[in-house]
Amino acid sequence: MEIPEAGKYTLWARTRNWNAEWTKGAAGRFELLIIPSSSVSRLKSSVLGSGSSAWLWQKAGVFKLAAGRHAIALHDLTGFNGRCDALYFTTEGDCPPAGGAALDAWRHAKTGVKVVDCEKKYDLIVVGGGM
């Protein structure tokens, strides 16, 4: 990733607790690692993926980052494929909307990409291979 200017960045991860429906634990817990190109030290986020079964934005942390290229990696903590569907870095600390039309509008405002509504009839649709 490219950080445009040095500063304090709040990192949000959109995720969920993948097995909250079946157990009180959180098998898909993970952390995010930020690896600056100019350093061998890694910055670790909070533990994520342990909230509710609903999709939500979890605050990963606030990080002081230099301008330039950095790598980011998801570190699975449980062997249950910790995962998220989006990451958001901001210098303003604002949390994106949780979902629905508000999230679609927010994504469009940030990226210019419009959500396409395509209602068609199908006999079978297979999406993903997870639970």
QUIPEKA-V106983 format. One record per helix or strand of 2 or more residues. SS is the DSSP state (h for helix, s for strand). FROM is the first residue (numbers start at 1). LEN is the number of residues. If there is no record, write none. Layout:
SS:FROM:LEN / SS:FROM:LEN
This chain:
s:2:2 / s:7:9 / s:30:7 / s:42:3 / s:56:10 / s:68:9 / s:86:5 / h:100:12
